[in-house]
Structure formats: structure tokens, C-alpha cells
Amino acid sequence: MRAIMALLLLSIKQSLPVSFAFSSHLSKLTSSSQVYSSTSCVSPTAMLFSSPSSDNDQGLADIGNNRQQDINNSNLDMMKTWKERIDISIAKSRKIRGSNYVQISTIDYETMEPRCRTVVFRGFMKDVPFGAVEEVLLGRGEGGESSSEKYTDCVMKMITDLRSNKVSEVESFQTMGGTKDGNTVEMVWWFPKSSEQYRIRGRLQFIGNGGPLNNSDSKSSNHNDYFIGERKQQWGNLSDMAREQFYWDEPGIPYCTTKGHEQGVPPGGRDDEGKVLPVPDSFLLMLLYPTKIDYLKLGENYRQIDEWKWEGERQWEQLRMNP
């Protein structure tokens, strides 16, 4: 009997630390829960076992939807206009010699054969009267002296000789009775640094001493002062060697070694005092009014078409295409 009682007492004594430890641990958890509750926070136990509420689920869903919306908006923002793209391309290639050389093609309407040559791009015109744009692209002026920021800074500036084939090809079309799109041309501009190509279709306009050539619209006189001023400024901006070529004999005829076509050419297009001579009749400002641009970036297999739309808000519309 005594042996049984001894064993029972020993068993109770060994179980006391376990019970005490468990009780102590439970007391700590209870105390901790009370502290978290008093500070309006979730208790550790609840954090382990509770599931997200429907409000939290909705919040996460909203975050996901907003992120997707941001991605969609980003894709739309990436669709830059051709003018925004080409301004960046020009800036990247500005230090490359010859980066402003472009190829422009016309049609010889007498033989119906294409003609292509390299010319120098000399910048975009600024503040072109929108009425002048309408005269070139629509054949009539409706906008008067108003301007459209969406187009007028897109007119591309080059120069040429009145006696060149470019001018005669447009004139030959009109002589043959053509009235529609006779001055439509296409330019190709390749940027080797960024592997980008711009094919720019549009209408040519030549500016001479009296303003635009081959323009029968009576309203053209409203813009003559603007164009004549731009032509005079471009003449003054040319290098001396570039000015000299407009005093040579007829371009495109055989060179005569005995006569020397350089005879009588004023050096640098300047007078004896070194001042730039007045603009000769042979010098023309050549303007390209873009209507459709086919853009291709080879490194990304990205192709985009921009087309000027007259309907509605009158603006450039972009569409991504397969390369």
C-alpha cells in the first residue's frame, strides 16, 4: 500500500511542471491578445487563422484592375505621331554626317517613269498659314490666316533649281491636262543609327520670286508675303558653294570644257563687297506637305501608318500595322 502511494505521489510531482508551463504559456497568449485588442489590431492567433475579408478581396481586385488599366493607357500613349517620332530620330542622328539627306521620287508624266534623287532636308516650316495648307492639299483655301498646330509644323523644307527636272515633271503633268494629285511625291528617309525608315507621301510646292508656282487660286496672294520671306531667309542661310550653283548655266546639259561654265559665276553668290546677292529667279524653296507616312523600326519589328484626316477634327490618325 505504501509503495502504491509513493508511486502516485511521484507521478503527481512529475506532472506539475508541465501543467504549470502550459498554464503560464496560455496566460501569456491571453495577455497578448488583450494588448492587441486594446490597440485595435489583429491578434497573433487571428492573424494565423483568419481569412481575408470580402472588402480586402475587393481592394486587391481593384489594384489589379487599375494596373491593367495603366498598361492599356501606356500602350495608347506609346502610339506617338510620326512627327513626334521623327523629331526624336533627327535629334539622335544630328551628329551623323549626311543624316539630313533624303530621297524623293517623282513621276515623269511624259514617259510615265519614276525619277528619284537625293536632296537635303533643311528643317520644318514654322507657323504655316492653314489656309495655305488647304490650298495645296485640297485645291482651295478655307481657313484664311488661321493655323492648325496639328499640321502646320509638319511642312518639310528643301530647295531646288527652277530649271530642274522636278519642276518640269510637275509642269508637264499640268500641261497634259492633269489636275488631280499631279504634284504627289514620296520621300524616303533612313536613319541608320536607330534603324528607322520613314516613307513620306505628300504634295510638292515650289516657291519662287512671286510666291507659289502653278497656283491659280486667287487666295494664294494672302500668303505670298509669308512664303517670299521664308524663301529669302533660306537663301541667306545657304553655304557659299550652294549659292554658286544657281548662277551656273542650264543644269543637265553637257559640260563644255572650252567655255567653262564657272565663268561669270559670282564667288559664293556675293558681290564685290562680300554681301550676299539678291535671290535669283533660279532659286526655289521646295516644300513637301505630308499626307501619309509609313514608319518602320526594324529593331522592334514595329510599323505604323499615319494619315492626315480632313473629316471631323482634322488631325493625324495612327494605326499599327504588321511589318
C-alpha positions as CSV (number, residue, x, y, z in Angstrom):
1,M,0.0,0.0,0.0
2,R,2.8,2.4,0.9
3,A,4.5,1.5,-2.3
4,I,1.4,2.4,-4.3
5,M,1.0,5.7,-2.5
6,A,4.7,6.6,-3.2
7,L,4.3,5.9,-6.9
8,L,1.1,8.1,-7.0
9,L,2.8,11.0,-5.3
10,L,5.8,10.7,-7.7
11,S,3.5,10.8,-10.7
12,I,1.7,13.9,-9.5
13,K,5.0,15.7,-8.8
14,Q,6.4,15.0,-12.3
15,S,3.2,16.3,-14.0
16,L,3.2,19.6,-12.1
17,P,5.9,21.4,-14.2
18,V,4.1,20.5,-17.5
19,S,0.8,21.9,-16.2
20,F,2.5,25.0,-14.8
21,A,4.3,25.6,-18.1
22,F,1.2,25.2,-20.2
23,S,-0.8,27.4,-17.8
24,S,1.9,30.1,-18.0
25,H,2.0,29.9,-21.8
26,L,-1.7,30.2,-22.1
27,S,-1.7,33.2,-19.7
28,K,0.9,34.9,-21.9
29,L,-1.2,34.4,-25.1
30,T,-4.3,35.7,-23.3
31,S,-2.4,38.8,-22.2
32,S,-1.0,39.3,-25.7
33,S,-4.5,39.1,-27.2
34,Q,-5.8,41.6,-24.8
35,V,-3.0,44.1,-25.7
36,Y,-3.6,43.7,-29.4
37,S,-7.3,44.1,-28.9
38,S,-6.8,47.3,-26.9
39,T,-4.9,48.8,-29.8
40,S,-7.5,47.8,-32.4
41,C,-5.0,45.4,-34.1
42,V,-5.5,41.7,-35.1
43,S,-4.2,39.3,-32.5
44,P,-1.4,36.9,-33.5
45,T,-3.8,34.0,-33.3
46,A,-6.3,35.7,-35.5
47,M,-3.5,36.6,-38.0
48,L,-2.6,33.0,-38.3
49,F,-6.1,31.6,-38.7
50,S,-8.3,34.3,-40.1
51,S,-9.1,34.5,-43.9
52,P,-9.2,37.8,-46.0
53,S,-12.5,39.6,-45.8
54,S,-14.5,40.4,-48.9
55,D,-13.5,44.0,-48.6
56,N,-9.9,43.1,-48.7
57,D,-10.6,40.9,-51.7
58,Q,-12.3,43.8,-53.5
59,G,-9.3,46.0,-52.7
60,L,-6.9,43.6,-54.3
61,A,-9.1,43.2,-57.3
62,D,-9.2,47.0,-57.7
63,I,-5.4,47.1,-57.6
64,G,-5.2,44.5,-60.3
65,N,-7.8,46.3,-62.5
66,N,-6.0,49.6,-62.1
67,R,-2.7,48.0,-63.1
68,Q,-4.2,46.5,-66.2
69,Q,-5.8,49.9,-67.0
70,D,-2.4,51.6,-66.6
71,I,-0.9,49.1,-69.0
72,N,-3.6,49.8,-71.6
73,N,-3.2,53.5,-71.2
74,S,0.6,53.1,-71.6
75,N,0.1,51.2,-74.8
76,L,-2.1,54.0,-76.1
77,D,0.4,56.6,-75.0
78,M,3.2,54.7,-76.9
79,M,1.4,55.4,-80.2
80,K,3.2,58.6,-81.0
81,T,2.5,60.6,-84.1
82,W,5.0,60.4,-86.9
83,K,6.1,64.0,-86.2
84,E,6.9,63.2,-82.6
85,R,8.9,60.1,-83.7
86,I,10.8,61.9,-86.5
87,D,11.8,64.7,-84.2
88,I,13.4,62.1,-81.9
89,S,15.1,60.3,-84.8
90,I,16.5,63.6,-86.1
91,A,17.9,64.5,-82.6
92,K,19.6,61.1,-82.3
93,S,21.2,61.4,-85.7
94,R,22.1,65.1,-85.6
95,K,25.8,64.5,-85.3
96,I,26.0,61.9,-88.1
97,R,27.3,63.5,-91.4
98,G,24.7,63.2,-94.1
99,S,21.8,62.3,-91.8
100,N,19.7,65.1,-93.3
101,Y,20.0,63.6,-96.9
102,V,16.7,62.2,-98.1
103,Q,15.5,60.6,-101.3
104,I,12.5,62.0,-103.1
105,S,10.8,60.5,-106.1
106,T,8.5,62.0,-108.7
107,I,6.9,60.7,-112.0
108,D,7.9,61.8,-115.5
109,Y,4.4,62.0,-116.9
110,E,5.6,62.1,-120.5
111,T,7.2,58.7,-120.2
112,M,5.3,57.5,-117.1
113,E,8.6,56.6,-115.5
114,P,9.7,57.2,-111.9
115,R,12.5,59.6,-111.1
116,C,14.4,59.6,-107.7
117,R,17.2,61.8,-106.4
118,T,18.8,62.8,-103.1
119,V,18.1,66.2,-101.6
120,V,19.0,68.0,-98.4
121,F,16.3,68.3,-95.8
122,R,16.5,71.8,-94.3
123,G,14.0,71.7,-91.5
124,F,10.3,72.1,-90.9
125,M,8.5,75.2,-91.7
126,K,7.0,77.1,-88.8
127,D,3.6,78.7,-88.4
128,V,2.4,77.9,-92.0
129,P,-1.0,79.6,-92.5
130,F,-3.5,76.8,-92.5
131,G,-5.2,78.3,-95.5
132,A,-2.0,77.7,-97.5
133,V,-2.1,74.1,-96.4
134,E,-5.7,73.7,-97.7
135,E,-4.7,75.3,-101.0
136,V,-2.1,72.7,-101.6
137,L,-3.9,69.6,-100.3
138,L,-7.5,70.4,-101.2
139,G,-7.0,72.9,-104.0
140,R,-8.9,75.5,-102.2
141,G,-8.4,77.8,-99.2
142,E,-11.0,77.7,-96.4
143,G,-9.0,78.5,-93.3
144,G,-7.9,82.0,-94.2
145,E,-5.0,83.1,-92.0
146,S,-5.9,80.6,-89.2
147,S,-3.4,77.9,-88.3
148,S,-3.6,74.3,-87.1
149,E,-0.9,73.3,-84.6
150,K,-1.7,69.7,-85.6
151,Y,-0.4,70.1,-89.1
152,T,1.3,73.4,-89.9
153,D,4.7,72.5,-88.3
154,C,4.8,69.3,-90.4
155,V,5.7,71.0,-93.8
156,M,9.1,69.9,-94.8
157,K,11.6,72.3,-96.4
158,M,14.1,71.8,-99.2
159,I,15.5,73.8,-102.1
160,T,15.8,73.2,-105.9
161,D,16.5,74.9,-109.2
162,L,13.7,76.3,-111.3
163,R,15.4,74.6,-114.3
164,S,15.5,71.1,-112.6
165,N,13.5,68.1,-113.7
166,K,11.5,68.1,-110.5
167,V,9.8,71.3,-111.6
168,S,9.4,70.3,-115.2
169,E,7.8,67.0,-114.3
170,V,5.1,68.6,-112.3
171,E,4.6,71.2,-115.0
172,S,4.4,68.6,-117.7
173,F,1.5,66.9,-115.9
174,Q,-0.4,70.1,-115.7
175,T,0.4,70.8,-119.4
176,M,-1.1,67.5,-120.3
177,G,-4.3,68.5,-118.7
178,G,-3.8,66.7,-115.4
179,T,-5.4,68.5,-112.4
180,K,-5.6,65.8,-109.6
181,D,-2.6,64.8,-107.5
182,G,-0.1,65.9,-110.2
183,N,2.3,67.1,-107.5
184,T,2.2,64.0,-105.4
185,V,5.6,62.6,-104.5
186,E,7.2,60.2,-102.0
187,M,10.2,60.7,-99.8
188,V,12.3,58.0,-98.1
189,W,14.3,58.9,-95.0
190,W,16.5,56.2,-93.4
191,F,18.1,56.7,-90.0
192,P,21.0,54.2,-89.7
193,K,21.7,54.9,-86.0
194,S,18.2,53.9,-84.9
195,S,17.3,51.6,-87.8
196,E,14.2,53.6,-88.7
197,Q,12.6,54.3,-92.0
198,Y,10.1,56.9,-92.9
199,R,8.2,56.8,-96.2
200,I,6.5,60.2,-96.5
201,R,3.9,60.7,-99.2
202,G,2.7,64.2,-99.9
203,R,2.3,67.2,-102.2
204,L,5.1,69.4,-103.5
205,Q,5.0,73.1,-103.7
206,F,7.6,75.4,-105.3
207,I,8.1,79.0,-104.1
208,G,9.6,81.5,-106.5
209,N,10.1,85.2,-106.6
210,G,6.4,85.8,-106.8
211,G,5.3,83.2,-104.4
212,P,4.0,79.7,-105.1
213,L,4.3,78.4,-108.6
214,N,1.5,76.9,-110.6
215,N,-1.2,78.1,-108.2
216,S,-4.2,79.5,-109.9
217,D,-6.1,80.1,-106.6
218,S,-6.7,83.8,-106.2
219,K,-6.4,83.4,-102.4
220,S,-2.8,82.5,-102.7
221,S,-1.9,86.2,-102.6
222,N,-2.9,86.1,-98.9
223,H,0.2,84.0,-98.2
224,N,2.7,85.4,-100.7
225,D,4.5,87.6,-98.2
226,Y,4.9,84.7,-95.8
227,F,6.4,82.4,-98.5
228,I,8.6,85.0,-100.1
229,G,10.0,85.9,-96.7
230,E,10.8,82.2,-96.0
231,R,12.5,81.9,-99.4
232,K,14.7,84.9,-98.8
233,Q,15.7,83.7,-95.4
234,Q,16.7,80.3,-96.8
235,W,18.8,81.9,-99.5
236,G,20.7,83.7,-96.9
237,N,21.2,80.5,-94.8
238,L,22.9,78.6,-97.7
239,S,26.6,78.0,-97.9
240,D,28.6,80.0,-100.5
241,M,29.1,76.9,-102.6
242,A,25.4,76.0,-102.6
243,R,24.5,79.6,-103.7
244,E,27.0,79.4,-106.6
245,Q,25.2,76.5,-108.4
246,F,22.2,78.7,-109.0
247,Y,24.3,81.0,-111.2
248,W,25.6,78.2,-113.5
249,D,24.3,77.6,-117.0
250,E,21.3,75.3,-117.6
251,P,21.6,72.2,-115.4
252,G,21.6,68.8,-117.1
253,I,23.4,69.8,-120.4
254,P,26.8,68.5,-121.4
255,Y,29.7,70.3,-119.7
256,C,31.8,72.4,-122.1
257,T,35.5,72.4,-121.1
258,T,36.4,75.2,-123.5
259,K,33.7,77.6,-122.3
260,G,33.9,76.9,-118.6
261,H,30.5,77.0,-117.0
262,E,32.0,78.6,-113.9
263,Q,32.8,81.8,-115.8
264,G,30.7,84.7,-114.7
265,V,29.6,82.9,-111.5
266,P,29.9,85.3,-108.5
267,P,32.0,83.6,-105.9
268,G,29.8,82.4,-103.0
269,G,26.9,84.3,-104.6
270,R,28.3,87.5,-103.2
271,D,29.0,90.9,-104.6
272,D,32.4,92.7,-104.7
273,E,31.8,93.9,-101.1
274,G,31.2,90.3,-99.9
275,K,27.4,90.8,-99.4
276,V,25.0,88.1,-100.4
277,L,23.4,88.9,-103.7
278,P,19.6,89.1,-104.1
279,V,17.7,85.9,-104.6
280,P,18.0,84.8,-108.3
281,D,15.0,83.6,-110.2
282,S,16.5,80.1,-110.5
283,F,16.3,79.6,-106.7
284,L,13.2,77.9,-105.5
285,L,12.1,76.9,-102.0
286,M,10.6,73.4,-102.3
287,L,8.0,72.4,-99.7
288,L,6.6,68.9,-99.1
289,Y,3.1,68.8,-97.4
290,P,2.9,65.2,-96.0
291,T,-0.4,63.3,-96.2
292,K,0.6,59.7,-95.3
293,I,3.6,58.4,-93.5
294,D,4.7,54.7,-93.4
295,Y,7.0,54.3,-90.4
296,L,9.1,51.2,-89.8
297,K,11.5,50.4,-86.9
298,L,13.5,47.3,-87.8
299,G,14.9,46.5,-84.4
300,E,11.5,46.1,-82.9
301,N,9.5,44.9,-86.0
302,Y,7.2,47.9,-85.4
303,R,5.3,49.5,-88.2
304,Q,2.8,52.4,-88.1
305,I,0.8,54.3,-90.6
306,D,-0.1,58.0,-90.0
307,E,-2.6,59.6,-92.3
308,W,-4.0,63.2,-92.2
309,K,-7.8,63.2,-92.0
310,W,-9.8,66.2,-93.1
311,E,-13.0,65.0,-91.6
312,G,-14.1,65.9,-88.1
313,E,-11.3,67.4,-86.0
314,R,-8.7,67.5,-88.8
315,Q,-5.9,65.5,-87.3
316,W,-3.3,62.8,-87.8
317,E,-4.7,59.3,-87.2
318,Q,-2.3,56.4,-86.3
319,L,-2.7,52.7,-87.0
320,R,-0.2,50.0,-86.1
321,M,0.4,47.5,-89.0
322,N,2.3,44.3,-89.4
323,P,5.9,44.9,-90.6
